[in-house]
Amino acid sequence: MADATQRPIVIKRVKKHAGGAHGGAWKIAYADFVTAMMAFFLLMWLLGSVTRGDLQGISDYFRTPLKVAFSGGTGAGDSTSIIRAGGRDLTRADDQQLRRGEMPSRKQALNAAAARAEVAREDGQRLKALKQKVEQVIDLNPLLHQYRNQLLVDITSEGLRIQIVDELARPMFDLGSAQLKPYAREILLALSPTLNGVPNAVSLTGHTDAKPYASGERGYSNWELSADRANASRKVLVAGGIDEGKLKRVVGMASAVLFDGNDPLNPVNRRIAIIVLTRQAEEALNKDSGATNKDSGPTNKDNGAGGSEVRAPAAAVTASTAPENPDVRNR
């Protein structure tokens, strides 16, 4: 009989299962999934970077591979030769395939054009407002109002133009000289603060009628006289408070551009033209400033009184000293 105090021996056997939930089979499945995703995104990237013509060629290849192979090689859609040259054909512009090399320059050109259009628009608005202000100053100023018929204000391709013209009984200058009459001086002094109220540059042009001096063009002529009168007007404007740096051009045109072309001796041909320049006209003037006697040719524009507007001087002369005894003539 067995000993009652002897304990029974219990043997536990643990069965090990290979793999199971902690095996490595899932890693293989995950790697296949990542590889498939990489292939998918690579395919999407290739489709997005290929031109429409190449996509059409790939589509045609899978439909009729032999036809595409014989007609375009490995070429794709819009190939015209079996032999393909190296590099990308940048001259293709059909089927929305743009010339990539020209895109930045086109954008820059569009931006520059838009900027110029905006500057021109702002200039137009500023000059229209200035025109209204000048007309208001003329109407409200008793001195200017009595000479209203001699003050002509209009907008031209160069900018706002203010012309002070002669009348038969009321010339602006002394006979054959650049000496301003007192009332002409007062007109310029009254206009000076108004012209100084805008940032635009100013141009001054002197004109005479067609009556020549007896000495002709060899001595002191209409060219010198018109230049001297323009320069005398400049001095008065500066004395009236206009910023001297705003005056970009002071020239004499003689009788080259008549206000009344039908009557070259009409007193209205004797005039001073003050032009508040647009930015575009000022830039063109700055570009031409380095050239010597560069003519751009006059552009005639009807101003309602048989006159014309000069976009650039046909000739310009510097101010000079008038002779002591000019020929007797009514200028």
Long-range contacts (C-beta under 8 A, 24 or more apart in sequence): 51-97, 52-77, 52-95, 52-96, 52-97, 53-77, 53-78, 53-92, 53-95, 53-97, 116-280, 119-279, 119-280, 120-278, 120-279, 120-280, 123-159, 123-200, 123-278, 123-279, 123-280, 124-278, 126-198, 126-200, 127-155, 127-159, 127-160, 127-200, 127-276, 127-278, 128-155, 130-160, 130-194, 130-197, 130-198, 130-276, 131-155, 131-160, 133-194, 133-197, 134-160, 134-162, 134-191, 134-194, 137-190, 137-191, 137-194, 141-190, 143-183, 143-186, 143-187, 143-190, 144-187, 144-190, 144-191, 147-183, 147-187, 151-187, 152-303, 152-305, 154-303, 154-304, 156-275, 156-301, 156-303, 156-309, 157-281, 157-299, 157-301, 157-309, 157-311, 158-203, 158-275, 158-277, 158-278, 158-281, 158-309, 158-311, 159-200, 159-203, 159-275, 159-276, 159-277, 159-278, 159-281, 160-275, 160-276, 161-273, 161-274, 161-275, 161-276, 161-309, 162-191, 162-273, 162-274, 162-275, 162-276, 163-259, 163-271, 163-272, 163-273, 163-274, 164-188, 164-271, 164-272, 164-274, 165-259, 165-267, 165-268, 165-270, 165-271, 166-267, 166-268, 166-269, 166-270, 166-271, 167-267, 167-268, 168-267, 171-267, 171-270, 171-330, 171-331, 172-229, 172-270, 172-271, 172-272, 173-229, 173-232, 173-270, 173-331, 175-326, 175-328, 175-329, 175-330, 175-331, 176-225, 176-322, 176-326, 176-327, 176-328, 176-329, 176-331, 177-225, 177-228, 177-322, 177-326, 178-225, 178-228, 178-229, 178-231, 178-232, 178-319, 178-322, 179-232, 180-232, 180-233, 180-236, 185-236, 188-233, 188-236, 188-237, 188-240, 189-236, 189-239, 189-240, 190-240, 191-237, 191-240, 191-274, 192-236, 192-237, 192-238, 192-239, 192-240, 192-241, 192-242, 193-240, 193-241, 193-242, 195-237, 195-242, 195-246, 195-274, 195-276, 196-241, 196-242, 196-243, 196-246, 198-276, 200-246, 200-276, 200-277, 200-278, 200-279, 200-282, 201-246, 201-247, 201-248, 201-276, 201-277, 201-282, 201-285, 202-237, 202-242, 202-246, 202-247, 202-248, 202-274, 202-275, 202-276, 202-277, 203-247, 203-248, 203-249, 203-250, 203-251, 203-273, 203-274, 203-275, 203-277, 203-285, 204-230, 204-231, 204-233, 204-234, 204-237, 204-247, 204-249, 204-250, 204-251, 204-272, 204-273, 204-274, 204-275, 205-230, 205-249, 205-250, 205-251, 205-252, 205-253, 205-272, 205-273, 205-275, 205-310, 205-313, 206-230, 206-231, 206-233, 206-251, 206-252, 206-253, 206-272, 206-273, 207-253, 207-254, 207-255, 207-257, 207-258, 207-259, 207-269, 207-270, 207-271, 207-272, 207-273, 208-254, 208-255, 208-269, 208-270, 208-331, 209-255, 209-258, 209-264, 209-265, 209-266, 209-267, 209-269, 209-270, 209-331, 210-255, 210-258, 210-264, 210-265, 210-269, 211-264, 211-265, 211-329, 211-330, 211-331, 213-326, 213-327, 213-329, 214-327, 215-327, 219-323, 220-320, 220-322, 220-323, 220-326, 221-254, 222-252, 222-254, 222-255, 223-252, 223-254, 223-315, 223-317, 224-252, 224-317, 224-319, 224-320, 224-322, 225-252, 225-254, 225-322, 225-331, 226-252, 226-253, 226-254, 226-317, 227-251, 227-252, 227-316, 227-317, 227-318, 227-319, 227-320, 228-252, 228-319, 228-320, 228-322, 229-272, 230-272, 230-319, 231-319, 233-272, 233-274, 237-274, 248-277, 248-282, 248-285, 248-286, 249-285, 249-313, 250-319, 251-313, 251-316, 251-317, 252-316, 252-317, 252-319, 253-310, 253-313, 253-314, 253-315, 253-316, 254-315, 256-298, 256-310, 256-314, 256-315, 257-298, 257-308, 257-309, 257-310, 257-314, 258-307, 258-308, 259-305, 259-306, 259-307, 259-308, 260-305, 260-306, 260-307, 261-306, 261-307, 261-308, 262-306, 267-330, 268-305, 268-307, 270-331, 273-310, 281-311, 284-312, 288-312
